[in-house]
Amino acid sequence: MVKTIAVSEEAYEKAMAKKREMEKRVGKIISMADAVEADLRGEGGTHKSQKPLEDIAEMRRLWQH
């Protein structure tokens, strides 16, 4: 069963902005994880930082916020 709730347009826009922010953050984390994995395999990567430990620290920081 699907329930429908009424929300104000302002609340909806705020929720959608938060969703977009989270999607952007997750995308950045995935991108950095791919680069770290490539670095650890010795393949290099497309991420501008070639320092895996700094990338891992950045991923943790992003994930916690």
N, CA, C and O atoms as CSV, one atom per row, in Angstrom:
chain,resi,resn,atom,element,x,y,z
A,1,MET,N,N,0.840,-1.172,0.000
A,1,MET,CA,C,0.000,0.000,0.000
A,1,MET,C,C,0.894,1.246,0.000
A,1,MET,O,O,1.854,1.327,0.766
A,2,VAL,N,N,0.583,2.179,-0.832
A,2,VAL,CA,C,1.340,3.423,-0.941
A,2,VAL,C,C,0.561,4.536,-0.262
A,2,VAL,O,O,-0.626,4.731,-0.524
A,3,LYS,N,N,1.240,5.258,0.608
A,3,LYS,CA,C,0.607,6.394,1.280
A,3,LYS,C,C,1.130,7.680,0.665
A,3,LYS,O,O,2.312,7.787,0.338
A,4,THR,N,N,0.267,8.630,0.515
A,4,THR,CA,C,0.637,9.931,-0.024
A,4,THR,C,C,0.525,10.954,1.093
A,4,THR,O,O,-0.460,10.981,1.831
A,5,ILE,N,N,1.546,11.796,1.208
A,5,ILE,CA,C,1.481,12.865,2.195
A,5,ILE,C,C,1.626,14.195,1.469
A,5,ILE,O,O,2.262,14.281,0.419
A,6,ALA,N,N,1.040,15.201,2.031
A,6,ALA,CA,C,1.130,16.540,1.443
A,6,ALA,C,C,2.286,17.287,2.103
A,6,ALA,O,O,2.416,17.307,3.327
A,7,VAL,N,N,3.115,17.899,1.269
A,7,VAL,CA,C,4.213,18.721,1.786
A,7,VAL,C,C,4.208,20.046,1.041
A,7,VAL,O,O,3.720,20.147,-0.084
A,8,SER,N,N,4.751,21.039,1.683
A,8,SER,CA,C,4.815,22.345,1.033
A,8,SER,C,C,5.844,22.299,-0.087
A,8,SER,O,O,6.742,21.456,-0.089
A,9,GLU,N,N,5.705,23.201,-1.022
A,9,GLU,CA,C,6.659,23.274,-2.130
A,9,GLU,C,C,8.057,23.589,-1.601
A,9,GLU,O,O,9.054,23.075,-2.109
A,10,GLU,N,N,8.117,24.429,-0.587
A,10,GLU,CA,C,9.408,24.780,0.014
A,10,GLU,C,C,10.076,23.546,0.633
A,10,GLU,O,O,11.275,23.333,0.453
A,11,ALA,N,N,9.309,22.746,1.350
A,11,ALA,CA,C,9.859,21.530,1.960
A,11,ALA,C,C,10.311,20.546,0.887
A,11,ALA,O,O,11.342,19.889,1.025
A,12,TYR,N,N,9.526,20.455,-0.183
A,12,TYR,CA,C,9.881,19.561,-1.285
A,12,TYR,C,C,11.196,20.001,-1.934
A,12,TYR,O,O,12.079,19.177,-2.173
A,13,GLU,N,N,11.323,21.293,-2.216
A,13,GLU,CA,C,12.545,21.813,-2.833
A,13,GLU,C,C,13.755,21.600,-1.926
A,13,GLU,O,O,14.841,21.263,-2.399
A,14,LYS,N,N,13.564,21.799,-0.629
A,14,LYS,CA,C,14.653,21.591,0.325
A,14,LYS,C,C,15.083,20.117,0.326
A,14,LYS,O,O,16.277,19.817,0.335
A,15,ALA,N,N,14.120,19.217,0.318
A,15,ALA,CA,C,14.432,17.784,0.296
A,15,ALA,C,C,15.139,17.391,-1.000
A,15,ALA,O,O,16.071,16.588,-0.979
A,16,MET,N,N,14.702,17.950,-2.117
A,16,MET,CA,C,15.335,17.626,-3.400
A,16,MET,C,C,16.758,18.176,-3.457
A,16,MET,O,O,17.643,17.531,-4.018
A,17,ALA,N,N,16.989,19.355,-2.887
A,17,ALA,CA,C,18.340,19.921,-2.844
A,17,ALA,C,C,19.251,19.029,-2.006
A,17,ALA,O,O,20.404,18.795,-2.370
A,18,LYS,N,N,18.738,18.537,-0.894
A,18,LYS,CA,C,19.517,17.636,-0.038
A,18,LYS,C,C,19.815,16.340,-0.786
A,18,LYS,O,O,20.922,15.809,-0.686
A,19,LYS,N,N,18.846,15.829,-1.529
A,19,LYS,CA,C,19.044,14.604,-2.310
A,19,LYS,C,C,20.140,14.813,-3.356
A,19,LYS,O,O,21.015,13.962,-3.516
A,20,ARG,N,N,20.096,15.937,-4.063
A,20,ARG,CA,C,21.124,16.227,-5.072
A,20,ARG,C,C,22.508,16.340,-4.431
A,20,ARG,O,O,23.499,15.867,-4.988
A,21,GLU,N,N,22.566,16.969,-3.262
A,21,GLU,CA,C,23.834,17.101,-2.542
A,21,GLU,C,C,24.387,15.721,-2.170
A,21,GLU,O,O,25.580,15.462,-2.328
A,22,MET,N,N,23.524,14.849,-1.682
A,22,MET,CA,C,23.956,13.497,-1.312
A,22,MET,C,C,24.405,12.708,-2.543
A,22,MET,O,O,25.405,11.992,-2.485
A,23,GLU,N,N,23.683,12.830,-3.647
A,23,GLU,CA,C,24.069,12.130,-4.875
A,23,GLU,C,C,25.434,12.609,-5.364
A,23,GLU,O,O,26.250,11.806,-5.817
A,24,LYS,N,N,25.679,13.904,-5.273
A,24,LYS,CA,C,26.968,14.468,-5.683
A,24,LYS,C,C,28.087,13.929,-4.790
A,24,LYS,O,O,29.150,13.545,-5.278
A,25,ARG,N,N,27.840,13.903,-3.490
A,25,ARG,CA,C,28.826,13.408,-2.534
A,25,ARG,C,C,29.138,11.931,-2.788
A,25,ARG,O,O,30.302,11.531,-2.794
A,26,VAL,N,N,28.104,11.133,-2.995
A,26,VAL,CA,C,28.305,9.706,-3.263
A,26,VAL,C,C,29.078,9.516,-4.564
A,26,VAL,O,O,29.965,8.666,-4.642
A,27,GLY,N,N,28.748,10.300,-5.581
A,27,GLY,CA,C,29.468,10.207,-6.853
A,27,GLY,C,C,30.944,10.520,-6.687
A,27,GLY,O,O,31.795,9.858,-7.281
A,28,LYS,N,N,31.250,11.528,-5.880
A,28,LYS,CA,C,32.645,11.901,-5.642
A,28,LYS,C,C,33.368,10.791,-4.884
A,28,LYS,O,O,34.517,10.477,-5.193
A,29,ILE,N,N,32.710,10.200,-3.902
A,29,ILE,CA,C,33.309,9.105,-3.136
A,29,ILE,C,C,33.590,7.915,-4.040
A,29,ILE,O,O,34.659,7.311,-3.951
A,30,ILE,N,N,32.650,7.571,-4.904
A,30,ILE,CA,C,32.845,6.448,-5.821
A,30,ILE,C,C,34.000,6.728,-6.767
A,30,ILE,O,O,34.817,5.846,-7.030
A,31,SER,N,N,34.073,7.936,-7.275
A,31,SER,CA,C,35.155,8.312,-8.180
A,31,SER,C,C,36.513,8.191,-7.491
A,31,SER,O,O,37.463,7.658,-8.065
A,32,MET,N,N,36.596,8.686,-6.264
A,32,MET,CA,C,37.859,8.595,-5.534
A,32,MET,C,C,38.199,7.146,-5.201
A,32,MET,O,O,39.365,6.754,-5.259
A,33,ALA,N,N,37.199,6.354,-4.854
A,33,ALA,CA,C,37.449,4.945,-4.550
A,33,ALA,C,C,37.994,4.222,-5.777
A,33,ALA,O,O,38.908,3.406,-5.663
A,34,ASP,N,N,37.440,4.516,-6.938
A,34,ASP,CA,C,37.941,3.914,-8.179
A,34,ASP,C,C,39.391,4.313,-8.431
A,34,ASP,O,O,40.203,3.482,-8.837
A,35,ALA,N,N,39.718,5.583,-8.191
A,35,ALA,CA,C,41.084,6.060,-8.397
A,35,ALA,C,C,42.050,5.409,-7.411
A,35,ALA,O,O,43.163,5.032,-7.781
A,36,VAL,N,N,41.623,5.279,-6.163
A,36,VAL,CA,C,42.472,4.640,-5.153
A,36,VAL,C,C,42.712,3.185,-5.526
A,36,VAL,O,O,43.836,2.691,-5.443
A,37,GLU,N,N,41.657,2.508,-5.935
A,37,GLU,CA,C,41.794,1.104,-6.334
A,37,GLU,C,C,42.772,0.967,-7.504
A,37,GLU,O,O,43.620,0.075,-7.504
A,38,ALA,N,N,42.656,1.839,-8.487
A,38,ALA,CA,C,43.569,1.804,-9.634
A,38,ALA,C,C,45.003,2.087,-9.186
A,38,ALA,O,O,45.938,1.434,-9.651
A,39,ASP,N,N,45.179,3.057,-8.285
A,39,ASP,CA,C,46.518,3.367,-7.771
A,39,ASP,C,C,47.116,2.169,-7.047
A,39,ASP,O,O,48.291,1.847,-7.221
A,40,LEU,N,N,46.302,1.518,-6.240
A,40,LEU,CA,C,46.801,0.373,-5.480
A,40,LEU,C,C,47.149,-0.805,-6.387
A,40,LEU,O,O,48.023,-1.608,-6.060
A,41,ARG,N,N,46.468,-0.905,-7.522
A,41,ARG,CA,C,46.788,-1.957,-8.496
A,41,ARG,C,C,47.960,-1.543,-9.375
A,41,ARG,O,O,48.460,-2.346,-10.164
A,42,GLY,N,N,48.400,-0.297,-9.244
A,42,GLY,CA,C,49.522,0.187,-10.037
A,42,GLY,C,C,49.142,0.619,-11.433
A,42,GLY,O,O,50.002,0.727,-12.307
A,43,GLU,N,N,47.866,0.867,-11.653
A,43,GLU,CA,C,47.392,1.253,-12.980
A,43,GLU,C,C,47.309,2.760,-13.151
A,43,GLU,O,O,47.002,3.243,-14.241
A,44,GLY,N,N,47.571,3.494,-12.109
A,44,GLY,CA,C,47.344,4.938,-12.194
A,44,GLY,C,C,45.852,5.190,-12.143
A,44,GLY,O,O,45.073,4.272,-11.886
A,45,GLY,N,N,45.461,6.381,-12.377
A,45,GLY,CA,C,44.039,6.688,-12.340
A,45,GLY,C,C,43.774,8.031,-12.961
A,45,GLY,O,O,44.697,8.746,-13.350
A,46,THR,N,N,42.521,8.365,-13.051
A,46,THR,CA,C,42.159,9.643,-13.639
A,46,THR,C,C,41.989,10.716,-12.577
A,46,THR,O,O,41.878,11.898,-12.904
A,47,HIS,N,N,41.969,10.325,-11.319
A,47,HIS,CA,C,41.814,11.300,-10.243
A,47,HIS,C,C,43.076,12.142,-10.155
A,47,HIS,O,O,44.181,11.623,-10.310
A,48,LYS,N,N,42.922,13.429,-9.909
A,48,LYS,CA,C,44.074,14.326,-9.931
A,48,LYS,C,C,45.086,14.034,-8.821
A,48,LYS,O,O,46.263,14.368,-8.956
A,49,SER,N,N,44.641,13.419,-7.737
A,49,SER,CA,C,45.567,13.072,-6.662
A,49,SER,C,C,46.031,11.637,-6.836
A,49,SER,O,O,45.216,10.730,-7.003
A,50,GLN,N,N,47.315,11.437,-6.798
A,50,GLN,CA,C,47.859,10.089,-6.903
A,50,GLN,C,C,48.302,9.592,-5.529
A,50,GLN,O,O,49.151,8.706,-5.436
A,51,LYS,N,N,47.743,10.148,-4.481
A,51,LYS,CA,C,48.105,9.771,-3.121
A,51,LYS,C,C,46.935,9.007,-2.507
A,51,LYS,O,O,46.007,9.623,-1.983
A,52,PRO,N,N,46.966,7.674,-2.564
A,52,PRO,CA,C,45.835,6.871,-2.079
A,52,PRO,C,C,45.427,7.163,-0.640
A,52,PRO,O,O,44.232,7.216,-0.348
A,53,LEU,N,N,46.380,7.353,0.264
A,53,LEU,CA,C,46.010,7.585,1.658
A,53,LEU,C,C,45.264,8.900,1.832
A,53,LEU,O,O,44.336,8.977,2.638
A,54,GLU,N,N,45.649,9.933,1.094
A,54,GLU,CA,C,44.923,11.201,1.156
A,54,GLU,C,C,43.523,11.038,0.574
A,54,GLU,O,O,42.566,11.614,1.091
A,55,ASP,N,N,43.399,10.258,-0.498
A,55,ASP,CA,C,42.086,10.020,-1.092
A,55,ASP,C,C,41.181,9.272,-0.122
A,55,ASP,O,O,39.996,9.585,-0.006
A,56,ILE,N,N,41.732,8.291,0.570
A,56,ILE,CA,C,40.940,7.530,1.536
A,56,ILE,C,C,40.487,8.449,2.668
A,56,ILE,O,O,39.336,8.377,3.099
A,57,ALA,N,N,41.379,9.309,3.151
A,57,ALA,CA,C,41.010,10.257,4.209
A,57,ALA,C,C,39.908,11.194,3.724
A,57,ALA,O,O,38.989,11.507,4.482
A,58,GLU,N,N,39.985,11.642,2.475
A,58,GLU,CA,C,38.958,12.522,1.909
A,58,GLU,C,C,37.626,11.786,1.791
A,58,GLU,O,O,36.575,12.363,2.069
A,59,MET,N,N,37.658,10.523,1.385
A,59,MET,CA,C,36.421,9.740,1.300
A,59,MET,C,C,35.778,9.621,2.675
A,59,MET,O,O,34.563,9.774,2.805
A,60,ARG,N,N,36.572,9.351,3.694
A,60,ARG,CA,C,36.029,9.247,5.055
A,60,ARG,C,C,35.413,10.572,5.490
A,60,ARG,O,O,34.334,10.593,6.082
A,61,ARG,N,N,36.096,11.676,5.196
A,61,ARG,CA,C,35.580,12.995,5.581
A,61,ARG,C,C,34.239,13.271,4.908
A,61,ARG,O,O,33.299,13.739,5.550
A,62,LEU,N,N,34.157,12.980,3.614
A,62,LEU,CA,C,32.908,13.206,2.888
A,62,LEU,C,C,31.788,12.315,3.408
A,62,LEU,O,O,30.641,12.749,3.518
A,63,TRP,N,N,32.119,11.085,3.724
A,63,TRP,CA,C,31.101,10.133,4.165
A,63,TRP,C,C,30.517,10.545,5.512
A,63,TRP,O,O,29.335,10.317,5.767
A,64,GLN,N,N,31.325,11.147,6.371
A,64,GLN,CA,C,30.870,11.499,7.711
A,64,GLN,C,C,29.996,12.745,7.741
A,64,GLN,O,O,29.322,12.985,8.743
A,65,HIS,N,N,29.984,13.535,6.691
A,65,HIS,CA,C,29.196,14.778,6.694
A,65,HIS,C,C,27.896,14.604,6.007
A,65,HIS,O,O,27.112,15.549,5.920
